[in-house]
Amino acid sequence: MSQSTTPFKPDIIWANSPTEEASLPSSPLSEFLQETLALTRRLFIQLQRRPATLIAGVIQPLMWLILFGALFENAPKDMFGDNINYAQFLGAGIIVFTAFAGALNAGLPVMFDREFGFLNRLLVAPLASRFSIVAASAIFIITLSFIQTAAIVAAGAFLGAGLPKVAGLGALALVIFLLVLAVTGLSLGLAFALPGHIELLAVIFVTNLPLLFASTALAPLSFMPKWLQIVATLNPLSYAIEPIRYVYIHSDFSLTSTVMLTPWGEITFSGALLVLFGFAVVALISIQPLLRRTLA
């Protein structure tokens, strides 16, 4: 007669068993990061399926750089400063304006999600924090801005603008990060405040070119009439353009280097960074009540 045996079942359940580890609750921070990464990945998948936005965002500033560089190729040599060609002068303005324009469009994906109903699905989903929606959009736009900046820097080096040193490239990245963070926050705030994408596009069109021409992107401050000098020195774009322009022209720089002469005094490198940092803080704080009310 055959004897059947029953498998041995231990009475002890080890604390480190995979089943129990899987059932352990994750921290709110890890859930927030997971949600942010998932939503960011969604935006990059959309970009991969429709890469025209990125391609146009790279080609347009390159066309500006080439066409404006050729337009002012025969300008007087001392018009922009000693031993400075227009490619060096223009490169900083094109970098900043491209990053600004991209960040200003940051609210459009959120606005389209609102209109197509996808945002409502996210708001009723069991998210650890609905601010992951905003964080994902910010990460996506900042990444695109760095890609566009790298393309412009490479093209500028090829066209004779030169290439900043490693410290200069780091300072350039910091300036772009602060500017894009501030403008992205404002654009996302508008995406939740305005009724539709038509109104958001109207704000973008009205804001874009006036801020470009009322800055030092295309002409030096000394070349402008007095009233425009005052407007340009109140424009946050000028405080992003001049530090980048300085690292292009000067191989050595410090936080105490004077990057801009305004009607009311000198602006140092650290002063320009402080203005951009303050602009970013004010922009992010100003949209907090709107985000809390909308994402509640």
C-alpha positions as CSV (number, residue, x, y, z in Angstrom):
1,M,0.0,0.0,0.0
2,S,1.4,3.3,-1.0
3,Q,1.5,6.0,1.6
4,S,0.6,9.5,0.6
5,T,2.6,12.4,2.1
6,T,1.3,16.0,2.6
7,P,3.7,18.9,1.9
8,F,5.2,20.5,4.9
9,K,3.5,23.8,5.8
10,P,5.6,26.0,8.1
11,D,3.8,27.8,10.9
12,I,6.1,30.8,10.7
13,I,5.5,33.5,8.2
14,W,8.7,35.4,7.7
15,A,8.4,39.2,7.9
16,N,10.6,39.7,4.8
17,S,8.5,37.4,2.5
18,P,7.7,38.9,-0.9
19,T,4.0,38.7,-0.3
20,E,4.2,40.9,2.8
21,E,6.6,43.3,1.1
22,A,4.2,43.8,-1.7
23,S,1.4,44.6,0.7
24,L,3.4,47.2,2.6
25,P,2.2,50.8,1.9
26,S,4.5,53.0,0.0
27,S,5.3,56.5,1.2
28,P,3.5,59.5,-0.2
29,L,6.7,60.9,-1.6
30,S,7.4,57.7,-3.6
31,E,3.8,57.7,-4.9
32,F,4.1,61.3,-5.9
33,L,7.3,60.6,-7.8
34,Q,5.8,57.6,-9.5
35,E,2.7,59.6,-10.6
36,T,4.9,62.5,-11.8
37,L,7.1,60.2,-13.8
38,A,4.1,58.4,-15.4
39,L,2.5,61.7,-16.4
40,T,5.8,63.0,-17.7
41,R,6.2,59.8,-19.7
42,R,2.8,60.4,-21.2
43,L,3.8,63.8,-22.5
44,F,7.0,62.4,-24.0
45,I,5.0,59.7,-25.7
46,Q,2.7,62.4,-27.2
47,L,5.9,64.2,-28.4
48,Q,7.2,61.0,-29.9
49,R,4.0,60.5,-31.8
50,R,3.9,64.1,-33.0
51,P,7.5,65.4,-33.1
52,A,6.6,68.4,-35.2
53,T,6.6,70.6,-32.0
54,L,10.1,69.8,-31.1
55,I,11.4,70.0,-34.7
56,A,9.8,73.4,-35.2
57,G,11.1,74.5,-31.8
58,V,14.6,73.8,-33.0
59,I,14.4,74.9,-36.6
60,Q,12.8,78.3,-35.9
61,P,15.5,79.7,-33.6
62,L,18.2,78.4,-36.0
63,M,16.5,80.3,-38.8
64,W,16.4,83.5,-36.6
65,L,20.1,83.0,-35.8
66,I,21.1,82.6,-39.5
67,L,18.8,85.3,-41.0
68,F,19.5,88.0,-38.3
69,G,23.2,87.1,-38.3
70,A,23.3,87.7,-42.1
71,L,21.2,90.8,-41.8
72,F,23.6,92.6,-39.5
73,E,26.8,91.0,-40.9
74,N,27.9,94.4,-42.2
75,A,26.9,96.4,-39.1
76,P,29.6,98.7,-37.6
77,K,32.0,96.6,-35.5
78,D,31.7,98.9,-32.4
79,M,27.9,98.9,-32.5
80,F,27.6,95.9,-30.1
81,G,30.8,96.4,-28.2
82,D,34.6,95.9,-28.7
83,N,35.5,92.8,-30.8
84,I,31.9,91.4,-30.7
85,N,30.3,90.0,-33.8
86,Y,26.5,89.9,-34.1
87,A,26.4,86.1,-33.8
88,Q,27.8,86.4,-30.3
89,F,25.5,89.2,-29.5
90,L,22.4,87.6,-30.9
91,G,23.0,84.1,-29.6
92,A,22.0,84.9,-26.1
93,G,18.8,86.6,-27.2
94,I,17.8,83.7,-29.3
95,I,18.4,81.2,-26.5
96,V,16.4,83.1,-24.0
97,F,13.5,84.0,-26.3
98,T,13.2,80.3,-27.5
99,A,13.1,79.1,-23.9
100,F,10.6,81.8,-23.0
101,A,8.3,81.0,-25.9
102,G,8.4,77.3,-25.2
103,A,7.6,77.9,-21.5
104,L,4.8,80.3,-22.4
105,N,3.2,77.4,-24.3
106,A,3.4,75.0,-21.3
107,G,-0.3,75.5,-20.5
108,L,-1.6,74.3,-23.8
109,P,-1.3,70.6,-23.1
110,V,-3.2,71.1,-19.8
111,M,-5.8,73.2,-21.6
112,F,-6.4,70.6,-24.2
113,D,-6.7,67.9,-21.5
114,R,-9.3,70.2,-19.9
115,E,-11.3,70.5,-23.1
116,F,-11.1,66.8,-24.1
117,G,-12.1,65.6,-20.6
118,F,-8.8,63.9,-19.7
119,L,-8.0,66.3,-16.9
120,N,-11.4,65.4,-15.2
121,R,-10.4,61.7,-15.3
122,L,-7.1,62.6,-13.6
123,L,-8.9,64.7,-11.0
124,V,-11.2,61.8,-10.0
125,A,-8.3,59.3,-10.0
126,P,-6.9,58.2,-6.7
127,L,-3.7,60.2,-7.0
128,A,-1.4,60.7,-4.1
129,S,-1.1,64.4,-5.0
130,R,-2.8,66.2,-7.9
131,F,0.2,68.6,-8.0
132,S,1.9,65.8,-9.9
133,I,0.0,67.0,-13.0
134,V,1.7,70.4,-12.7
135,A,5.1,68.9,-11.9
136,A,5.0,66.6,-14.9
137,S,4.2,69.6,-17.2
138,A,7.1,71.6,-15.7
139,I,9.6,68.7,-16.1
140,F,8.5,68.2,-19.7
141,I,8.8,71.9,-20.7
142,I,12.2,72.3,-18.9
143,T,13.6,69.2,-20.7
144,L,12.4,70.6,-24.1
145,S,14.0,73.9,-23.3
146,F,17.3,72.4,-22.5
147,I,17.2,70.4,-25.8
148,Q,16.4,73.5,-27.8
149,T,19.2,75.4,-25.9
150,A,21.7,72.7,-26.7
151,A,20.8,72.9,-30.4
152,I,21.2,76.7,-30.5
153,V,24.5,76.6,-28.6
154,A,25.9,74.1,-31.1
155,A,24.6,76.0,-34.1
156,G,26.0,79.3,-32.7
157,A,29.4,77.7,-32.2
158,F,29.3,76.6,-35.8
159,L,28.3,80.1,-37.0
160,G,31.1,81.9,-35.2
161,A,29.6,82.8,-31.9
162,G,32.0,80.6,-30.0
163,L,31.3,78.2,-27.1
164,P,31.3,79.2,-23.4
165,K,33.5,77.2,-21.0
166,V,32.1,74.6,-18.7
167,A,31.4,77.1,-16.0
168,G,29.7,79.4,-18.5
169,L,27.5,76.5,-19.8
170,G,26.5,75.8,-16.2
171,A,25.6,79.4,-15.6
172,L,23.6,79.4,-18.9
173,A,21.7,76.3,-17.7
174,L,20.9,77.9,-14.4
175,V,19.6,81.1,-16.0
176,I,17.4,79.1,-18.4
177,F,16.1,76.9,-15.6
178,L,15.0,79.9,-13.5
179,L,13.4,81.6,-16.4
180,V,11.5,78.6,-17.7
181,L,10.4,77.6,-14.2
182,A,8.8,81.1,-13.7
183,V,7.2,81.3,-17.1
184,T,5.9,77.7,-17.0
185,G,4.3,78.4,-13.7
186,L,2.5,81.5,-15.1
187,S,1.4,79.6,-18.2
188,L,0.0,76.7,-16.1
189,G,-1.8,79.2,-14.0
190,L,-3.4,80.7,-17.1
191,A,-4.4,77.2,-18.3
192,F,-6.5,76.7,-15.2
193,A,-7.8,80.3,-15.1
194,L,-8.8,81.0,-18.7
195,P,-11.9,79.4,-20.2
196,G,-10.4,77.8,-23.3
197,H,-7.3,77.5,-25.5
198,I,-8.4,80.3,-27.8
199,E,-8.0,82.8,-24.9
200,L,-4.6,81.2,-23.9
201,L,-3.3,81.5,-27.5
202,A,-4.4,85.1,-27.5
203,V,-2.4,85.8,-24.4
204,I,0.6,84.1,-25.9
205,F,0.4,86.0,-29.2
206,V,0.0,89.3,-27.4
207,T,2.8,88.7,-25.0
208,N,5.4,87.0,-27.2
209,L,6.8,89.7,-29.6
210,P,6.3,92.8,-27.3
211,L,8.5,91.2,-24.6
212,L,11.1,90.2,-27.3
213,F,11.4,93.7,-28.7
214,A,11.2,95.3,-25.3
215,S,14.3,93.5,-24.2
216,T,18.0,93.5,-25.1
217,A,17.7,90.4,-27.3
218,L,18.1,92.2,-30.7
219,A,19.8,95.5,-29.8
220,P,22.0,96.8,-26.9
221,L,20.5,98.9,-24.2
222,S,22.5,101.9,-25.2
223,F,21.0,101.7,-28.7
224,M,17.4,102.3,-27.4
225,P,15.6,105.5,-26.6
226,K,15.4,106.4,-23.0
227,W,11.8,105.2,-22.5
228,L,12.5,101.9,-24.0
229,Q,15.6,101.5,-21.9
230,I,13.4,101.8,-18.8
231,V,11.0,99.2,-20.2
232,A,13.8,96.8,-21.1
233,T,15.3,97.0,-17.7
234,L,11.9,96.1,-16.2
235,N,11.7,93.1,-18.5
236,P,12.7,89.8,-16.9
237,L,14.0,88.6,-20.3
238,S,16.8,91.2,-20.2
239,Y,18.0,89.8,-16.9
240,A,18.3,86.4,-18.5
241,I,19.9,87.6,-21.8
242,E,22.7,89.7,-20.4
243,P,24.3,87.1,-18.1
244,I,24.3,84.6,-21.0
245,R,25.7,87.2,-23.3
246,Y,28.4,88.0,-20.8
247,V,29.6,84.4,-20.6
248,Y,29.7,84.2,-24.4
249,I,31.9,87.3,-24.6
250,H,34.1,86.9,-21.5
251,S,35.9,83.7,-20.9
252,D,36.3,84.5,-17.2
253,F,33.4,85.8,-15.1
254,S,32.4,86.0,-11.5
255,L,29.2,86.8,-9.5
256,T,30.4,90.4,-9.1
257,S,30.9,90.9,-12.9
258,T,28.8,93.8,-14.2
259,V,26.5,92.4,-17.0
260,M,24.2,95.4,-17.6
261,L,24.2,99.1,-17.2
262,T,20.7,100.4,-16.4
263,P,19.5,104.0,-16.1
264,W,19.6,103.5,-12.3
265,G,22.8,101.6,-11.8
266,E,24.9,98.5,-12.6
267,I,23.5,95.0,-12.5
268,T,26.0,92.3,-11.6
269,F,25.9,88.7,-12.5
270,S,24.6,87.7,-9.1
271,G,22.1,90.6,-9.2
272,A,20.6,89.2,-12.5
273,L,20.4,85.7,-11.0
274,L,18.6,87.2,-7.9
275,V,16.1,88.9,-10.1
276,L,15.3,85.7,-12.0
277,F,15.1,83.8,-8.7
278,G,12.7,86.3,-7.3
279,F,10.7,86.2,-10.5
280,A,10.4,82.4,-10.2
281,V,9.4,82.6,-6.6
282,V,6.7,85.2,-7.2
283,A,5.3,83.4,-10.1
284,L,5.1,80.0,-8.3
285,I,3.6,81.6,-5.1
286,S,1.0,83.6,-7.2
287,I,-0.4,80.5,-8.8
288,Q,-0.7,78.5,-5.6
289,P,-4.2,79.6,-4.6
290,L,-5.5,79.0,-8.1
291,L,-3.9,75.5,-8.2
292,R,-5.3,74.6,-4.8
293,R,-8.8,75.7,-5.7
294,T,-8.7,73.9,-9.1
295,L,-6.9,70.7,-8.0
296,A,-8.8,70.4,-4.7
